[in-house]
Amino acid sequence: MKHRIVVAGCGGMSNTWLDYAAERANAEIVGLVDIYEETAKAQAAKRSLQVPTFTDLAAALEETQANLVFDVTIPASHKHIVTTAMRAGCNVLGEKPMAESYADAEEIVALSKETGRSYAVMQNRRYNKQIRSYRDLLHAGAIGTLGSLHAEFFLGPHFGGFRDLMDNPLIVDMAIHTFDQARFLTKADPVSVYCHEYNPPGSWYKGNASAICIFEMSDGSVFSYNGSWCADGLNTSWESNWRATGSEGGAVWSGSSMPYGEYVDRTQPESFTRSMKRIEGKQEWDGREGHFGCLDEMFSALEENRPAETDCRDNIKSVAMVFGAVESAKTGQKIKL
């Protein structure tokens, strides 16, 4: 199967996608698109790509006869890029989030079903040896039935650009990763959310850069999120700091080292605080990590004619968590999802 690829969005992140395409024998870049054509031309020159450049995706698809689009544009452009591509008969692999609103995400999913074209979303934080180990640990039985999962995310990146001006930079641009990780880890879907969003003193963001969320999940568990994107000092990893509690014990993952847990030692007599045994996470997953791991899955899905793990029809559940949280923060009410 030959993938004829047009890349939409030629900023810094496009380098990762172009690096990936360059290593696949059955992938060919046939065009570059950017609202600033000079940016597309500069990327073509930098990478010695002898391909046409465009400012309009529809024109690029018509001229190049592409069958696949990489959407590496800003979130505000995702709906236009994805729907234009699918209507032109192309599949799409793109950066998160799916869209800037839940209604737009629903429209994209409906179009995917209507056209039969697939759209898979980059959720690279699923593709990590440690998170795969943590998921296995949570469901191995040692800690019993999962009751709650908690994520802490505290970082202070100075991006500049569009993120600094967003109304909900943390939840809309970053928390989608952590929310999607929670769905991956619990193997459950969101049922409701209550969110308090705020912008603390010292924040360099125009919008709310901090939030606390409580999600009820379909398996009866609770997922809590406590995060800030303007936290200087004592930072967590980008993967978040995780703690799970089960009916027989608990398990933690720092986001930067292998997970481990403790479970009740039933061979010991009952006491005020029970005796515990330690359990270590096993490193058994042998896939690639990060963007390349997610792209491996996306391309395998295309070539096997099946939905990708992060297909839009599944990923919209993570999107629902994002926009449900935003709505809850605005209304002060718990939102059913």
URUR-V871814 format. One record per residue. N is the residue number from 1. RES is the residue in one letter. SS is DSSP state (helix for helix, strand for strand, loop for the rest). PSI is psi in whole degrees, 0 to 359 (999 if undefined). D_CENTER is the distance of its C-alpha to the mean C-alpha in whole Angstrom. Layout:
BEGIN
n = [N,N]
res = [RES,RES]
ss = [SS,SS]
psi = [PSI,PSI]
d_center = [D_CENTER,D_CENTER]
END
This chain:
BEGIN
n = [1,2,3,4,5,6,7,8,9,10,11,12,13,14,15,16,17,18,19,20,21,22,23,24,25,26,27,28,29,30,31,32,33,34,35,36,37,38,39,40,41,42,43,44,45,46,47,48,49,50,51,52,53,54,55,56,57,58,59,60,61,62,63,64,65,66,67,68,69,70,71,72,73,74,75,76,77,78,79,80,81,82,83,84,85,86,87,88,89,90,91,92,93,94,95,96,97,98,99,100,101,102,103,104,105,106,107,108,109,110,111,112,113,114,115,116,117,118,119,120,121,122,123,124,125,126,127,128,129,130,131,132,133,134,135,136,137,138,139,140,141,142,143,144,145,146,147,148,149,150,151,152,153,154,155,156,157,158,159,160,161,162,163,164,165,166,167,168,169,170,171,172,173,174,175,176,177,178,179,180,181,182,183,184,185,186,187,188,189,190,191,192,193,194,195,196,197,198,199,200,201,202,203,204,205,206,207,208,209,210,211,212,213,214,215,216,217,218,219,220,221,222,223,224,225,226,227,228,229,230,231,232,233,234,235,236,237,238,239,240,241,242,243,244,245,246,247,248,249,250,251,252,253,254,255,256,257,258,259,260,261,262,263,264,265,266,267,268,269,270,271,272,273,274,275,276,277,278,279,280,281,282,283,284,285,286,287,288,289,290,291,292,293,294,295,296,297,298,299,300,301,302,303,304,305,306,307,308,309,310,311,312,313,314,315,316,317,318,319,320,321,322,323,324,325,326,327,328,329,330,331,332,333,334,335,336,337]
res = [M,K,H,R,I,V,V,A,G,C,G,G,M,S,N,T,W,L,D,Y,A,A,E,R,A,N,A,E,I,V,G,L,V,D,I,Y,E,E,T,A,K,A,Q,A,A,K,R,S,L,Q,V,P,T,F,T,D,L,A,A,A,L,E,E,T,Q,A,N,L,V,F,D,V,T,I,P,A,S,H,K,H,I,V,T,T,A,M,R,A,G,C,N,V,L,G,E,K,P,M,A,E,S,Y,A,D,A,E,E,I,V,A,L,S,K,E,T,G,R,S,Y,A,V,M,Q,N,R,R,Y,N,K,Q,I,R,S,Y,R,D,L,L,H,A,G,A,I,G,T,L,G,S,L,H,A,E,F,F,L,G,P,H,F,G,G,F,R,D,L,M,D,N,P,L,I,V,D,M,A,I,H,T,F,D,Q,A,R,F,L,T,K,A,D,P,V,S,V,Y,C,H,E,Y,N,P,P,G,S,W,Y,K,G,N,A,S,A,I,C,I,F,E,M,S,D,G,S,V,F,S,Y,N,G,S,W,C,A,D,G,L,N,T,S,W,E,S,N,W,R,A,T,G,S,E,G,G,A,V,W,S,G,S,S,M,P,Y,G,E,Y,V,D,R,T,Q,P,E,S,F,T,R,S,M,K,R,I,E,G,K,Q,E,W,D,G,R,E,G,H,F,G,C,L,D,E,M,F,S,A,L,E,E,N,R,P,A,E,T,D,C,R,D,N,I,K,S,V,A,M,V,F,G,A,V,E,S,A,K,T,G,Q,K,I,K,L]
ss = [loop,loop,strand,strand,strand,strand,strand,strand,loop,loop,loop,loop,loop,helix,helix,helix,helix,helix,helix,helix,helix,helix,loop,loop,loop,loop,strand,strand,strand,strand,strand,strand,strand,loop,loop,loop,helix,helix,helix,helix,helix,helix,helix,helix,helix,helix,loop,loop,loop,loop,loop,strand,strand,strand,loop,loop,helix,helix,helix,helix,helix,helix,helix,helix,loop,loop,loop,strand,strand,strand,strand,loop,loop,loop,helix,helix,helix,helix,helix,helix,helix,helix,helix,helix,helix,helix,helix,loop,loop,loop,strand,strand,strand,strand,strand,loop,loop,loop,loop,loop,loop,helix,helix,helix,helix,helix,helix,helix,helix,helix,helix,helix,helix,helix,helix,loop,loop,loop,strand,strand,strand,strand,loop,helix,helix,helix,loop,loop,helix,helix,helix,helix,helix,helix,helix,helix,helix,helix,loop,loop,loop,loop,loop,loop,loop,strand,strand,strand,strand,strand,strand,strand,strand,strand,loop,loop,loop,loop,loop,loop,loop,helix,helix,helix,helix,loop,loop,loop,helix,helix,helix,helix,helix,helix,helix,helix,helix,helix,helix,helix,helix,helix,helix,helix,helix,helix,loop,loop,loop,strand,strand,strand,strand,strand,strand,strand,strand,strand,loop,loop,loop,loop,loop,loop,loop,loop,loop,loop,loop,strand,strand,strand,strand,strand,strand,strand,strand,loop,loop,loop,loop,strand,strand,strand,strand,strand,strand,strand,loop,loop,loop,loop,loop,loop,loop,loop,loop,loop,loop,loop,strand,strand,strand,strand,strand,strand,loop,loop,strand,strand,strand,strand,strand,loop,loop,loop,loop,loop,loop,strand,strand,strand,strand,strand,loop,loop,loop,loop,loop,loop,loop,loop,loop,loop,loop,strand,strand,strand,strand,strand,loop,loop,loop,loop,loop,loop,loop,loop,loop,helix,helix,helix,helix,helix,helix,helix,helix,helix,helix,helix,helix,helix,helix,helix,loop,loop,loop,loop,loop,loop,strand,helix,helix,helix,helix,helix,helix,helix,helix,helix,helix,helix,helix,helix,helix,helix,helix,helix,helix,helix,helix,loop,loop,loop,strand,strand,loop]
psi = [123,126,113,109,131,130,121,116,110,28,194,319,335,337,320,316,320,323,317,312,324,335,355,123,334,19,133,127,122,355,154,137,136,147,335,102,332,327,318,318,320,320,319,317,316,322,9,43,118,70,155,155,153,162,352,123,317,317,320,317,322,318,325,346,40,156,0,138,133,117,102,34,178,158,323,339,352,315,314,314,311,314,322,316,313,321,335,4,13,147,161,136,127,164,152,164,168,316,174,357,159,323,318,320,318,320,320,315,317,319,324,316,320,317,341,9,147,149,111,142,137,107,69,340,356,337,82,129,323,319,327,320,318,317,314,319,319,332,11,345,339,320,8,207,130,126,322,154,135,134,134,132,110,106,165,60,138,86,317,179,207,328,322,340,354,152,325,64,318,307,313,322,330,319,340,323,308,320,318,322,320,318,318,316,318,341,32,165,156,144,321,165,143,130,136,120,143,165,104,166,141,355,141,11,145,318,186,120,6,153,152,127,146,120,134,137,162,343,6,353,169,135,124,144,128,110,158,140,10,42,110,129,147,44,147,178,167,340,354,166,125,146,133,141,135,177,344,4,204,168,145,155,123,347,350,0,171,143,161,169,178,143,159,130,99,354,349,152,154,144,175,313,127,151,141,157,146,144,135,143,143,138,90,339,130,15,170,161,164,211,317,325,316,319,324,314,318,314,323,318,316,315,339,3,51,161,139,160,327,30,149,330,337,319,338,338,325,322,321,324,319,305,337,319,318,315,318,317,323,321,342,17,155,135,129,140,999]
d_center = [27,27,24,25,22,22,20,19,18,20,19,18,15,17,19,16,16,19,20,18,20,23,23,23,27,26,24,26,25,27,26,24,24,23,25,27,28,30,26,26,29,29,26,28,31,29,27,31,29,32,30,31,29,28,27,27,24,27,30,28,27,30,32,30,29,26,24,20,19,16,14,14,15,14,13,16,17,14,17,20,18,17,20,22,21,21,25,26,25,22,19,16,13,11,8,6,7,10,12,14,16,15,19,17,14,17,19,17,17,21,21,19,22,25,24,23,21,17,14,11,7,6,3,6,6,8,10,12,16,16,13,15,18,17,16,20,21,20,22,25,27,28,27,28,26,23,23,21,18,17,15,16,15,17,17,19,18,20,18,21,20,19,16,20,21,18,19,16,15,13,12,11,9,8,8,5,4,7,8,6,7,11,11,10,13,15,15,16,15,15,19,19,18,21,19,21,20,22,23,25,28,27,24,24,22,23,21,20,18,18,18,19,17,19,17,20,18,20,21,23,21,20,17,17,15,17,16,17,16,20,21,24,25,24,20,18,15,12,11,13,16,16,20,20,24,25,29,30,28,25,23,21,18,18,15,18,20,21,21,24,25,29,30,34,37,39,42,43,45,43,43,42,39,38,38,35,34,31,28,26,23,24,22,22,19,20,17,16,13,11,10,14,13,10,13,15,14,14,17,19,18,19,22,23,22,20,16,13,11,9,11,11,14,12,8,11,11,8,9,13,12,11,14,16,16,17,20,21,21,23,25,26,25,23,22,21,18]
END
